[in-house]
């Protein structure tokens, strides 16, 4: 996957809770990435096996809304995004987002 600022922002948002379920809208807001950029990226991550998806259990919804689709990093995805983040730390273009290498 091509390294872009948007990808790095989404990776950082996912890694705030690497074991958690991430809702698309909240992930968009947290990462500061428009939905038109986020959802194609999530689709590619699904195809590459980096995330798995699922649906919120309707019985757990208290208000009248449809179930939300969630995305969760896989083990393979955690390894892949950690590698991308490591590369980004060595790339001047992404220093403002991720800082300097350790």
C-alpha positions as CSV (number, residue, x, y, z in Angstrom):
1,X,0.0,0.0,0.0
2,X,1.3,3.4,-0.9
3,X,2.5,5.5,2.1
4,X,0.5,8.7,2.3
5,X,-0.2,11.1,5.1
6,X,-3.8,9.8,5.2
7,X,-2.5,6.2,5.6
8,X,-0.2,7.2,8.4
9,X,-3.0,9.1,10.2
10,X,-5.3,6.1,9.9
11,X,-2.6,3.7,11.2
12,X,-1.9,6.0,14.2
13,X,-5.7,6.0,15.0
14,X,-5.9,2.2,14.7
15,X,-2.8,1.8,16.9
16,X,-4.4,3.9,19.7
17,X,-6.3,0.7,20.4
18,X,-4.7,-2.1,18.4
19,X,-7.0,-4.8,19.8
20,X,-10.2,-2.8,19.6
21,X,-13.0,-2.5,17.2
22,X,-13.0,0.7,15.2
23,X,-16.2,2.3,13.7
24,X,-15.7,3.9,10.4
25,X,-17.2,7.3,11.3
26,X,-15.2,7.6,14.5
27,X,-12.0,6.4,12.8
28,X,-12.5,9.1,10.2
29,X,-12.8,11.8,12.8
30,X,-10.0,10.4,15.0
31,X,-7.6,10.2,12.0
32,X,-8.8,13.5,10.5
33,X,-9.4,11.7,7.1
34,X,-12.4,12.2,4.9
35,X,-14.7,9.2,4.5
36,X,-14.0,9.2,0.7
37,X,-10.4,8.5,1.5
38,X,-10.9,6.3,4.5
39,X,-13.3,3.7,3.1
40,X,-11.3,2.8,0.0
41,X,-8.2,2.5,2.3
42,X,-10.1,0.2,4.7
43,X,-11.3,-1.9,1.7
44,X,-7.7,-2.4,0.6
45,X,-6.7,-3.3,4.2
46,X,-9.5,-5.9,4.2
47,X,-8.3,-7.3,0.9
48,X,-4.7,-7.5,2.1
49,X,-5.7,-9.2,5.4
50,X,-4.7,-6.3,7.6
51,X,-8.1,-5.8,9.1
52,X,-11.2,-7.9,9.6
53,X,-14.7,-6.4,9.6
54,X,-18.0,-7.3,11.2
55,X,-21.3,-5.8,12.4
56,X,-22.4,-4.5,15.7
57,X,-24.8,-6.8,17.4
58,X,-28.3,-5.3,16.9
59,X,-29.4,-6.5,20.3
60,X,-26.8,-4.3,21.9
61,X,-28.1,-1.1,20.3
62,X,-30.1,1.1,22.7
63,X,-31.3,3.8,20.3
64,X,-33.1,3.4,16.9
65,X,-30.2,3.2,14.5
66,X,-28.9,0.5,12.2
67,X,-25.9,-1.6,13.3
68,X,-22.5,-0.2,12.6
69,X,-19.8,-1.9,10.7
70,X,-16.5,-2.2,12.6
71,X,-12.9,-2.8,11.6
72,X,-10.3,-4.6,13.7
73,X,-6.6,-5.0,13.1
74,X,-5.5,-8.6,12.5
75,X,-2.2,-10.0,13.7
76,X,-0.9,-9.7,10.2
77,X,-2.2,-6.1,10.1
78,X,-0.5,-5.2,13.3
79,X,2.9,-6.4,11.9
80,X,2.3,-4.6,8.6
81,X,1.3,-1.2,10.1
82,X,4.1,-1.4,12.6
83,X,6.5,-1.8,9.7
84,X,5.0,1.1,7.8
85,X,5.2,3.3,10.9
86,X,8.9,2.3,11.3
87,X,9.5,3.3,7.7
88,X,7.6,6.5,8.1
89,X,9.7,7.5,11.1
90,X,12.8,7.4,8.8
91,X,11.0,9.4,6.0
92,X,11.3,13.2,6.2
93,X,7.8,13.6,4.7
94,X,6.1,12.0,7.7
95,X,8.3,13.4,10.6
96,X,5.6,15.9,11.6
97,X,3.1,13.0,12.1
98,X,5.3,10.3,13.7
99,X,8.5,12.0,15.0
100,X,12.0,10.9,14.7
101,X,13.3,7.3,14.8
102,X,14.2,6.0,18.3
